[in-house]
Amino acid sequence: QKKKQKQVTLRLKETFDQLVRSHFRPYQGILCCGHLRTRLQLHPNPITSFIPTLTNNVEDPSLFPSMLSIIGFLPAVRVVGLPATSIHVVLPDPLSQSDTLTHPQGGTQSLRRVNPFCYMLFEALNRESACAVVRLDGAGWYAVVQPHSEKKNVALVLSVLPRNSFVPGIGPMSCLIRGKEPNLLLQMHQKLEDASSEFIEHHHFSLSKEGLEVQLKKVCEYASDPEKFDLLLDKCEHFRHLAFLHLCPQLLLSVANVVKHVMKQYENKGENGQHIIAFLTKLISKLKELNLDQPLVVD
């Protein structure tokens, strides 16, 4: 009897798991602002909670965009009290590279993990008491992204606004994309760039010619000494983040060319030299992929 009951329980669990995988898959999309972008998930899935309202057709979820583009910024006080059709927590895609976010009140580190763009967006919005405006489609649907803090937990929250929402003191949300409030839309762009610069500086990134030359010389130095290959991987990982943040894959090609040039010195080093060449060849191959889904690991 117990064995039969266990089998029934197992079958119920398998059925439940199958239902979850089939009907409650997480939303995966891309949040972008200018040249900055990141993969993300929204919870709960907006396709199941919002699309019926948007399309009046449960079987057509395709109108919820996979690319969420920030079209501007507003003071958070402007949207206080606006009703929301649905509210979703912005979760970094688990496949994306993550960094720990320090709670803005100082001291303790949050257990929350976000990627660099989420970090910059949270810090900029939180510092300026602002929200980011996201246009969902061409029929009057918009959403706002706001920072949320509760004790040690911090997150970005996306609130879908009712169609043709009216913003007090501004008017219909649709007027924003027609340029009636350019100052409100543009005032945060510089703040976001400032936050980006602070993040890059914190990670020793630089786009100046002199700074890049110094960093490339370090790549050359580390590649020339097998005992410094750990430092070489760290430096290459920094370059990957830099190239990703600035959408500059040519930078990784430059790093790969430096490693390729240094690799020639190992050609006449016997069997050990061949192992080193194989290692550096794999590293070059990894560098040519502008992809942060996985950390830089070379076997």
C-alpha positions as CSV (number, residue, x, y, z in Angstrom):
1,Q,0.0,0.0,0.0
2,K,2.8,2.4,0.9
3,K,4.6,1.6,-2.3
4,K,1.5,2.3,-4.4
5,Q,0.9,5.5,-2.5
6,K,4.6,6.5,-3.2
7,Q,4.1,5.8,-6.9
8,V,0.9,7.9,-7.0
9,T,2.8,10.8,-5.3
10,L,5.6,10.5,-7.7
11,R,3.3,10.6,-10.7
12,L,1.5,13.7,-9.3
13,K,4.8,15.4,-8.8
14,E,5.8,14.6,-12.4
15,T,2.5,15.9,-13.7
16,F,2.8,19.1,-11.7
17,D,6.4,19.7,-12.9
18,Q,5.3,19.1,-16.5
19,L,2.5,21.7,-16.1
20,V,4.9,24.2,-14.6
21,R,7.4,23.8,-17.4
22,S,4.7,23.9,-20.1
23,H,2.6,26.9,-18.8
24,F,4.7,28.9,-16.4
25,R,8.0,29.3,-18.1
26,P,9.9,32.5,-16.9
27,Y,9.8,35.5,-19.2
28,Q,13.2,36.1,-20.7
29,G,14.0,39.3,-22.6
30,I,16.5,42.1,-22.9
31,L,16.4,45.5,-21.2
32,C,18.3,48.2,-23.0
33,C,19.1,51.9,-22.7
34,G,21.2,53.3,-25.5
35,H,24.3,51.1,-25.9
36,L,23.8,49.4,-22.5
37,R,21.7,46.2,-22.4
38,T,21.3,43.1,-20.4
39,R,19.3,39.8,-20.4
40,L,16.7,39.5,-17.7
41,Q,13.7,37.6,-16.4
42,L,10.4,39.0,-15.1
43,H,8.5,37.4,-12.3
44,P,5.7,36.7,-12.5
45,N,5.7,36.1,-16.3
46,P,4.0,39.0,-17.9
47,I,2.7,36.8,-20.7
48,T,0.5,35.0,-18.3
49,S,-0.5,38.0,-16.1
50,F,-0.6,40.9,-18.6
51,I,-1.0,39.7,-22.1
52,P,-4.7,38.9,-21.8
53,T,-5.3,42.5,-20.9
54,L,-3.1,43.8,-23.7
55,T,-4.4,41.7,-26.5
56,N,-7.8,40.4,-25.3
57,N,-6.5,37.1,-26.7
58,V,-4.9,34.6,-24.4
59,E,-3.6,32.6,-27.2
60,D,-1.6,35.4,-28.8
61,P,1.2,36.4,-26.3
62,S,3.6,37.5,-29.0
63,L,2.8,41.2,-28.6
64,F,4.6,41.5,-25.3
65,P,8.1,42.6,-26.5
66,S,11.2,40.6,-25.9
67,M,13.2,43.8,-26.1
68,L,12.3,46.3,-23.4
69,S,13.7,49.7,-24.5
70,I,14.0,52.6,-22.0
71,I,12.8,55.7,-23.8
72,G,13.4,58.2,-21.0
73,F,13.2,59.0,-17.3
74,L,10.8,60.7,-15.0
75,P,11.0,61.8,-11.3
76,A,9.5,59.0,-9.3
77,V,7.1,61.5,-7.7
78,R,5.4,61.9,-11.0
79,V,4.1,58.3,-11.1
80,V,3.3,57.9,-7.4
81,G,-0.3,56.7,-7.2
82,L,-0.6,55.6,-10.8
83,P,-2.5,52.3,-10.9
84,A,-0.5,49.3,-12.3
85,T,-2.0,46.6,-14.5
86,S,0.7,44.2,-13.3
87,I,3.9,44.4,-11.3
88,H,7.0,42.3,-12.0
89,V,10.3,41.8,-10.3
90,V,13.3,42.2,-12.6
91,L,15.6,39.2,-12.2
92,P,19.0,39.0,-13.8
93,D,19.2,36.1,-16.2
94,P,20.9,33.2,-14.3
95,L,23.1,32.7,-17.4
96,S,24.5,36.2,-17.2
97,Q,27.6,37.3,-15.3
98,S,26.8,38.7,-11.9
99,D,28.2,41.1,-9.4
100,T,27.3,41.7,-5.8
101,L,25.2,44.9,-5.2
102,T,25.9,46.9,-2.0
103,H,22.9,48.2,-0.2
104,P,22.6,52.0,-0.8
105,Q,22.2,52.6,3.0
106,G,25.8,51.4,3.4
107,G,27.5,48.8,5.5
108,T,26.1,45.5,4.6
109,Q,26.1,43.8,1.3
110,S,22.8,42.6,-0.2
111,L,22.3,38.9,-1.0
112,R,20.8,40.2,-4.2
113,R,23.0,39.6,-7.3
114,V,22.7,41.7,-10.4
115,N,24.7,42.2,-13.5
116,P,26.6,45.5,-14.3
117,F,23.8,47.2,-16.2
118,C,21.2,46.4,-13.5
119,Y,23.7,47.7,-10.9
120,M,24.1,51.0,-12.8
121,L,20.4,51.5,-13.4
122,F,19.5,50.8,-9.8
123,E,22.1,53.2,-8.5
124,A,21.2,55.9,-10.9
125,L,17.4,55.6,-10.3
126,N,17.8,55.3,-6.6
127,R,20.2,58.3,-6.3
128,E,18.0,60.6,-8.4
129,S,14.6,59.3,-7.1
130,A,13.6,58.6,-10.6
131,C,12.0,55.9,-12.7
132,A,12.7,54.7,-16.2
133,V,10.0,54.7,-18.8
134,V,9.6,51.6,-21.1
135,R,7.5,51.6,-24.2
136,L,5.8,48.2,-24.6
137,D,4.1,48.7,-28.0
138,G,2.6,51.3,-30.3
139,A,-0.9,51.3,-28.9
140,G,-0.4,53.3,-25.7
141,W,1.1,50.7,-23.4
142,Y,4.0,51.7,-21.2
143,A,5.8,50.5,-18.1
144,V,8.0,52.1,-15.5
145,V,11.1,50.5,-13.9
146,Q,11.8,51.6,-10.3
147,P,14.3,50.7,-7.6
148,H,12.9,48.9,-4.6
149,S,14.6,48.4,-1.2
150,E,13.4,46.4,1.8
151,K,15.9,45.9,4.6
152,K,18.9,44.2,3.0
153,N,17.1,43.2,-0.2
154,V,17.2,45.4,-3.2
155,A,15.7,44.9,-6.7
156,L,14.3,46.6,-9.8
157,V,10.6,46.4,-10.2
158,L,8.7,46.8,-13.5
159,S,5.1,48.1,-13.3
160,V,2.9,47.9,-16.4
161,L,0.7,51.0,-16.6
162,P,-2.9,51.0,-17.9
163,R,-3.2,51.9,-21.5
164,N,-3.0,55.6,-22.3
165,S,-2.0,56.5,-18.7
166,F,-2.2,60.1,-17.7
167,V,0.8,61.4,-15.7
168,P,-0.1,64.3,-13.4
169,G,1.6,67.6,-14.4
170,I,2.6,66.1,-17.8
171,G,-0.4,64.6,-19.5
172,P,-0.8,61.3,-21.4
173,M,2.2,59.1,-21.3
174,S,2.3,59.1,-25.1
175,C,3.3,62.7,-25.2
176,L,6.7,61.8,-23.9
177,I,7.8,60.2,-27.1
178,R,6.6,63.2,-29.1
179,G,9.1,65.4,-27.3
180,K,6.8,67.6,-25.3
181,E,8.9,67.0,-22.1
182,P,12.4,66.7,-23.5
183,N,14.0,67.9,-20.2
184,L,12.3,65.2,-18.2
185,L,13.2,62.6,-20.7
186,L,16.9,63.6,-21.0
187,Q,17.8,64.7,-17.5
188,M,18.7,61.2,-16.4
189,H,20.9,60.2,-19.3
190,Q,23.9,62.0,-18.0
191,K,23.3,60.6,-14.5
192,L,23.3,57.1,-16.0
193,E,26.5,57.8,-17.9
194,D,28.0,59.1,-14.6
195,A,27.0,55.8,-12.9
196,S,28.5,53.9,-15.8
197,S,31.8,55.8,-15.5
198,E,31.9,55.1,-11.7
199,F,31.4,51.4,-12.3
200,I,34.1,51.2,-15.0
201,E,36.5,53.1,-12.8
202,H,35.8,50.8,-9.8
203,H,36.7,47.8,-12.0
204,H,39.8,49.6,-13.4
205,F,38.4,50.0,-16.8
206,S,39.4,52.9,-19.1
207,L,38.7,53.8,-22.7
208,S,41.5,56.3,-23.0
209,K,44.2,55.5,-25.4
210,E,46.9,55.7,-22.7
211,G,44.9,53.5,-20.3
212,L,44.3,50.8,-22.9
213,E,48.0,50.8,-23.9
214,V,48.9,50.1,-20.2
215,Q,46.3,47.3,-19.9
216,L,47.4,45.7,-23.2
217,K,51.1,45.8,-22.0
218,K,50.0,43.9,-18.9
219,V,48.3,41.3,-21.1
220,C,51.6,40.9,-23.0
221,E,53.5,40.6,-19.7
222,Y,51.2,38.0,-18.2
223,A,51.0,36.0,-21.5
224,S,54.8,35.8,-21.6
225,D,55.0,34.1,-18.2
226,P,53.1,30.9,-17.6
227,E,53.3,31.5,-13.8
228,K,51.1,34.6,-14.4
229,F,48.4,32.9,-16.5
230,D,45.9,33.4,-13.7
231,L,46.5,37.1,-13.9
232,L,46.2,36.9,-17.6
233,L,42.7,35.3,-17.3
234,D,41.6,38.0,-14.8
235,K,42.8,40.7,-17.1
236,C,41.1,39.2,-20.1
237,E,37.9,38.9,-18.1
238,H,38.1,42.6,-17.4
239,F,38.4,43.3,-21.1
240,R,35.4,41.1,-21.8
241,H,33.3,43.2,-19.4
242,L,34.7,46.4,-20.9
243,A,33.9,45.3,-24.5
244,F,30.4,44.2,-23.4
245,L,29.6,47.5,-21.7
246,H,30.7,49.6,-24.6
247,L,29.6,47.2,-27.4
248,C,33.1,47.2,-28.7
249,P,34.1,43.7,-29.9
250,Q,37.1,45.1,-31.7
251,L,38.7,45.6,-28.3
252,L,38.7,41.8,-27.7
253,L,40.2,41.3,-31.1
254,S,43.1,43.6,-30.1
255,V,43.6,41.6,-26.9
256,A,43.5,38.3,-28.9
257,N,46.1,39.7,-31.3
258,V,48.4,40.6,-28.5
259,V,48.1,37.0,-27.0
260,K,48.6,35.6,-30.5
261,H,51.8,37.6,-31.0
262,V,53.2,36.5,-27.6
263,M,52.3,32.9,-28.4
264,K,55.0,32.7,-31.1
265,Q,57.7,32.7,-28.4
266,Y,56.6,29.2,-27.3
267,E,56.9,27.6,-30.7
268,N,60.3,26.1,-30.1
269,K,59.8,25.2,-26.4
270,G,59.2,21.4,-26.9
271,E,56.3,19.6,-25.5
272,N,55.7,22.1,-22.7
273,G,55.6,24.9,-25.2
274,Q,52.9,23.0,-27.2
275,H,50.8,22.7,-24.1
276,I,51.1,26.5,-23.5
277,I,50.3,27.2,-27.2
278,A,47.1,25.0,-26.9
279,F,46.1,26.9,-23.8
280,L,46.6,30.3,-25.4
281,T,44.8,29.2,-28.6
282,K,41.7,28.3,-26.5
283,L,42.0,31.6,-24.8
284,I,42.1,33.5,-28.1
285,S,39.0,31.5,-29.2
286,K,37.1,32.5,-26.1
287,L,38.1,36.2,-26.4
288,K,36.6,36.4,-29.9
289,E,33.2,35.6,-28.4
290,L,31.5,38.7,-27.0
291,N,29.4,36.6,-24.6
292,L,29.2,36.9,-20.9
293,D,26.8,34.0,-20.4
294,Q,29.6,32.0,-19.0
295,P,32.8,33.0,-17.1
296,L,36.1,32.9,-18.9
297,V,37.4,29.4,-18.2
298,V,40.2,27.8,-20.2
299,D,41.0,24.1,-19.6
